[in-house]
Amino acid sequence: MGWLWAIIVGFVLGLIAKAILPGKQHSPIWLTTIFGMIGAVVGNSLAGTLGIRNTPGVDWGRHVLQLIAALIVVGIGDALYFSLWGRPHRRRMRG
């Protein structure tokens, strides 16, 4: 069940990050989900380091850190994706 939640949270964080970031993102949805999952892990680590990982009630600090980390990871990951695979290659027709 832990992997299922990781995928769901990664999907949601990735979509929110894509919606917040300006411009068009070129990475596919499966890669955005992975970026969101990485952002969630980084945000949880930061929250643990700051001592706000588990608080009574809703962990708003942890969620904000996860979103900030997802924004950074999606932004950098999408830029890398576009620089490596995003440019269309056109063949010239010889005739």
N, C-alpha and C positions, 0 to 999 in steps of 0.2 A: 504494500500500500504506500510505502514511502516514495517509491519511484513514480507512482501515479501522481501523487501530490507534487513532486518535483517538476513533473512535466506540465501539470496544470498551472502551477505558479510561474514557471518559466514562460509558458505561453502567454499568460496574462501580463506579466512584467514586460515581455518583449513587445507585445502589441501596444501597451501604454507608452513604452519608450519610443516606439516608431511614431506614435501619434504626437508625442511632445516634440521630438526632434524636427527641426525645420528642413524643408526640402524633401526630395524623394529618396527613399531608401531602396536599394536594389537587391538586398539579400532575400532569399526565399523564406517562406514561413517556417520551415523546419529548422533553418539556421537561426532565425530570429528566436525561436523557442529555446534553442541551445544557448544563445547569447543571454536570454532571460534567466535561464537556469544558472549560468555562471554568475550573473549579477546577483541572484538570490544567495548563492554560496558566499560571494565576496561580502555582500551586505550583512549576512549572518556573522561572518568572521569579524567584521568591523564592530558590530553590535556587541559581540562577546568581548572584544578587546576593550570597548568603552564601558562595559558592565551594564548594558541595557538590553541584553538578549532576552531575558525572561523577566517580565514585570507583571504585576497584577493587572488584569483587564487586557485591553487591546495593546499590543506592542507597537505603538505608532512610531517610536524611534527606530525600531528594527525595520519596519516597513518602509520608512523614508530612506534609510540607508540602502535597502535593497533596490529601491527605485532609482536612487542616484547612481548606484553601481551598475544597474541595468542600462541606464542612459549612457554611461561611459562605455560599457562593453558593446552595446548595440552601435553606438557611433563609431568607435574604432573598428569593430568587426565589419561593419558595413563598408567603411572606407577601404579596408583591406580586400574585402570580397570584390568590390567594384574595380579596384586597381588590378586585381589578378584575373577576374573572369567576367567583369561587367561590360567591357567595351565590345561592341559587336564587330565581328570580323567580316568584312565584305570582300567577296571575290570579284575580280573583274572578269567580265565576259569577253572572251576572245572570239572574234568573229571575222 
